[in-house]
Amino acid sequence: MKHKKGSLRSTIVVSLTNYLDAGAIVAGASGLTLWQSYLGLAEGHLGWLNAISANCFGAAIGAFAGGFLADKYGRKTIYTYNMLVYMLGIAIIMFAVNYPMLLLGFLTTGISVGAGVPASWTYISENSEAGNRGRNIGISQFAWGVGPTIILTLGMLLAPGKSGEAAGTLFAPVVQTVAGLFTDSSAGSAAVHVFSSRIIFATLFIVAFIAWLLQRKLNESKEWEKARAAEKEEKQPGVFSSFGAVFANRKNIRAMLFLAGIYLTWNFVASVMGFFQQHIYETAGGLSNGQANMLTAVQWIIIVAVTYFGFAMLADKVNQRWLYFFGTGIGIAAWLILVFIGIKSHLALWTFTILWGIQGGMSVQAFYALWSSELFPAKYRAAVQGIMFFVVRGASALWGLVFVHIYGKGGEGFETAAYLMIGLLLVAWVIGVAGTPQTRGKSLQQITKERYRK
């Protein structure tokens, strides 16, 4: 019972990393049109912001290095220093006055997020009991949903409004604050509006500071300590020594191809929706910034509820193949409705919001986080996740640059993009259903022994 309570406590503390990961992505998305107006950015500029952010390549760089460092120096080491980098990146965004500063802030934050994700998923899995591993991973995904829910609610309350529509209830205090800072009236309306986004990023800075204080006090993973002690008896490995060992085993390669197959195709869709959803709602759907944030906030409330009751409470108890089948299938249905009814329809937008929220609660990412922490030995568990995260987020960065050209400035290419989304989700659906691993209810040691005969 004591270990069970300890694993739940450490899961909650480590899950703040997921809160900050998703929070950084959605904070950028929430104010994307505000920054675009303030700095006079084109669609290509937005594509690069997405490409280097926590949504894509910034996280890819951090994950590649962070995974190996977590295996070499321990999971706790990452937590001790990583949040400091995150706070630096957020601070740069908060005070950005030009496009290069905004890029630097997004990149720094993205690198920090990437470094923390493999360590967090690995730590949670290694500190979970066999019968609660899915629950604990689900709780980490729950935090991943809470972040955007809070950020989007703030975005809705702080929204400046559009075309004469009412602004958010907290926008007036923002205007008053900015007026006090710029007494010479040098701040134009765009500068005032973007101040809402700066406040939202400031809340992430505060949470990151709290996470840093709590995560520094965590105990190191016992399984990592055992694996590290066993390696030291043989020889002192280098930071990237596990790279060759990973690819020397065919079972590792097959597992990585399977995991990359589901996560890459799904993340192509999720990365676009994570960063561009409000922008799509505003341009192709014709909504105001406040309406777009409200709709997306409702979606994240659904994600939070389904993550807890649909994944965390069921992943250890039911057939995971059927859970995956249902969750990913709902996502495909959501996009089909948006295409065939039309994004201009409020009925289609609300239906999509609800169904995509249900999908998000039982998303491919939740299964990926669970399975990727189960299918590899402790000695290079985080490194493998770092490699795959690097590939997935890096490819998503390139896809984001392509997507903005397919989509177009005013959303004229939305239908083409939507059909691509459906195709990508179908691939993730088929691969995941066909290859669901039979690991439920088994300890990590048992899974490793069965897979590697050790």
ChimeraX attribute file (.defattr): number of C-alpha atoms within 10 A of each C-alpha:
attribute: neighborCount
match mode: 1-to-1
recipient: residues
	/A:1	6
	/A:2	6
	/A:3	11
	/A:4	12
	/A:5	10
	/A:6	13
	/A:7	22
	/A:8	19
	/A:9	14
	/A:10	20
	/A:11	24
	/A:12	17
	/A:13	20
	/A:14	27
	/A:15	27
	/A:16	23
	/A:17	31
	/A:18	24
	/A:19	25
	/A:20	29
	/A:21	27
	/A:22	23
	/A:23	28
	/A:24	29
	/A:25	26
	/A:26	29
	/A:27	27
	/A:28	27
	/A:29	26
	/A:30	33
	/A:31	26
	/A:32	22
	/A:33	22
	/A:34	24
	/A:35	26
	/A:36	17
	/A:37	16
	/A:38	20
	/A:39	16
	/A:40	13
	/A:41	15
	/A:42	11
	/A:43	16
	/A:44	16
	/A:45	16
	/A:46	21
	/A:47	21
	/A:48	19
	/A:49	28
	/A:50	32
	/A:51	29
	/A:52	29
	/A:53	29
	/A:54	34
	/A:55	33
	/A:56	35
	/A:57	29
	/A:58	28
	/A:59	34
	/A:60	32
	/A:61	26
	/A:62	27
	/A:63	34
	/A:64	24
	/A:65	19
	/A:66	30
	/A:67	33
	/A:68	29
	/A:69	22
	/A:70	30
	/A:71	26
	/A:72	23
	/A:73	14
	/A:74	20
	/A:75	27
	/A:76	21
	/A:77	17
	/A:78	23
	/A:79	25
	/A:80	17
	/A:81	15
	/A:82	23
	/A:83	28
	/A:84	16
	/A:85	17
	/A:86	28
	/A:87	24
	/A:88	16
	/A:89	24
	/A:90	27
	/A:91	18
	/A:92	19
	/A:93	25
	/A:94	21
	/A:95	14
	/A:96	17
	/A:97	14
	/A:98	13
	/A:99	18
	/A:100	10
	/A:101	16
	/A:102	20
	/A:103	23
	/A:104	19
	/A:105	25
	/A:106	29
	/A:107	28
	/A:108	24
	/A:109	33
	/A:110	32
	/A:111	28
	/A:112	31
	/A:113	32
	/A:114	32
	/A:115	29
	/A:116	29
	/A:117	27
	/A:118	32
	/A:119	30
	/A:120	27
	/A:121	28
	/A:122	27
	/A:123	27
	/A:124	28
	/A:125	26
	/A:126	23
	/A:127	22
	/A:128	23
	/A:129	20
	/A:130	18
	/A:131	15
	/A:132	22
	/A:133	27
	/A:134	29
	/A:135	25
	/A:136	29
	/A:137	28
	/A:138	30
	/A:139	25
	/A:140	29
	/A:141	29
	/A:142	26
	/A:143	25
	/A:144	26
	/A:145	28
	/A:146	23
	/A:147	25
	/A:148	30
	/A:149	27
	/A:150	20
	/A:151	27
	/A:152	32
	/A:153	21
	/A:154	24
	/A:155	31
	/A:156	27
	/A:157	18
	/A:158	27
	/A:159	32
	/A:160	29
	/A:161	17
	/A:162	14
	/A:163	6
	/A:164	8
	/A:165	12
	/A:166	13
	/A:167	19
	/A:168	18
	/A:169	12
	/A:170	16
	/A:171	22
	/A:172	14
	/A:173	11
	/A:174	19
	/A:175	17
	/A:176	12
	/A:177	13
	/A:178	18
	/A:179	15
	/A:180	11
	/A:181	12
	/A:182	13
	/A:183	9
	/A:184	8
	/A:185	10
	/A:186	10
	/A:187	14
	/A:188	10
	/A:189	12
	/A:190	16
	/A:191	17
	/A:192	21
	/A:193	25
	/A:194	24
	/A:195	24
	/A:196	25
	/A:197	25
	/A:198	20
	/A:199	17
	/A:200	23
	/A:201	23
	/A:202	17
	/A:203	16
	/A:204	23
	/A:205	23
	/A:206	11
	/A:207	17
	/A:208	23
	/A:209	14
	/A:210	14
	/A:211	21
	/A:212	22
	/A:213	14
	/A:214	16
	/A:215	22
	/A:216	15
	/A:217	13
	/A:218	17
	/A:219	10
	/A:220	14
	/A:221	17
	/A:222	12
	/A:223	17
	/A:224	24
	/A:225	17
	/A:226	13
	/A:227	15
	/A:228	19
	/A:229	11
	/A:230	12
	/A:231	13
	/A:232	11
	/A:233	8
	/A:234	8
	/A:235	8
	/A:236	11
	/A:237	12
	/A:238	11
	/A:239	16
	/A:240	16
	/A:241	14
	/A:242	19
	/A:243	15
	/A:244	9
	/A:245	12
	/A:246	21
	/A:247	14
	/A:248	11
	/A:249	11
	/A:250	10
	/A:251	15
	/A:252	19
	/A:253	13
	/A:254	12
	/A:255	17
	/A:256	20
	/A:257	14
	/A:258	21
	/A:259	26
	/A:260	22
	/A:261	18
	/A:262	25
	/A:263	26
	/A:264	28
	/A:265	23
	/A:266	26
	/A:267	24
	/A:268	24
	/A:269	21
	/A:270	22
	/A:271	23
	/A:272	22
	/A:273	16
	/A:274	22
	/A:275	28
	/A:276	25
	/A:277	19
	/A:278	29
	/A:279	24
	/A:280	21
	/A:281	22
	/A:282	21
	/A:283	19
	/A:284	21
	/A:285	20
	/A:286	17
	/A:287	19
	/A:288	23
	/A:289	28
	/A:290	27
	/A:291	22
	/A:292	23
	/A:293	31
	/A:294	21
	/A:295	20
	/A:296	28
	/A:297	23
	/A:298	18
	/A:299	25
	/A:300	29
	/A:301	22
	/A:302	22
	/A:303	29
	/A:304	27
	/A:305	17
	/A:306	24
	/A:307	30
	/A:308	21
	/A:309	16
	/A:310	18
	/A:311	29
	/A:312	25
	/A:313	18
	/A:314	17
	/A:315	28
	/A:316	20
	/A:317	15
	/A:318	12
	/A:319	13
	/A:320	21
	/A:321	16
	/A:322	11
	/A:323	19
	/A:324	23
	/A:325	17
	/A:326	17
	/A:327	24
	/A:328	25
	/A:329	18
	/A:330	22
	/A:331	26
	/A:332	20
	/A:333	16
	/A:334	22
	/A:335	21
	/A:336	18
	/A:337	17
	/A:338	21
	/A:339	18
	/A:340	10
	/A:341	13
	/A:342	16
	/A:343	22
	/A:344	14
	/A:345	13
	/A:346	13
	/A:347	14
	/A:348	20
	/A:349	19
	/A:350	17
	/A:351	17
	/A:352	23
	/A:353	21
	/A:354	23
	/A:355	23
	/A:356	24
	/A:357	29
	/A:358	27
	/A:359	25
	/A:360	26
	/A:361	31
	/A:362	30
	/A:363	27
	/A:364	26
	/A:365	19
	/A:366	25
	/A:367	24
	/A:368	20
	/A:369	25
	/A:370	24
	/A:371	21
	/A:372	23
	/A:373	25
	/A:374	25
	/A:375	22
	/A:376	24
	/A:377	22
	/A:378	22
	/A:379	23
	/A:380	23
	/A:381	27
	/A:382	32
	/A:383	31
	/A:384	28
	/A:385	29
	/A:386	30
	/A:387	23
	/A:388	24
	/A:389	28
	/A:390	24
	/A:391	20
	/A:392	23
	/A:393	29
	/A:394	22
	/A:395	19
	/A:396	28
	/A:397	29
	/A:398	18
	/A:399	19
	/A:400	28
	/A:401	19
	/A:402	13
	/A:403	20
	/A:404	22
	/A:405	15
	/A:406	16
	/A:407	19
	/A:408	16
	/A:409	15
	/A:410	15
	/A:411	20
	/A:412	13
	/A:413	16
	/A:414	21
	/A:415	18
	/A:416	12
	/A:417	19
	/A:418	17
	/A:419	13
	/A:420	15
	/A:421	21
	/A:422	19
	/A:423	15
	/A:424	19
	/A:425	25
	/A:426	19
	/A:427	15
	/A:428	23
	/A:429	24
	/A:430	15
	/A:431	15
	/A:432	23
	/A:433	18
	/A:434	11
	/A:435	13
	/A:436	18
	/A:437	15
	/A:438	12
	/A:439	17
	/A:440	21
	/A:441	17
	/A:442	16
	/A:443	18
	/A:444	23
	/A:445	16
	/A:446	16
	/A:447	20
	/A:448	17
	/A:449	12
	/A:450	10
	/A:451	14
	/A:452	14
	/A:453	8
	/A:454	9
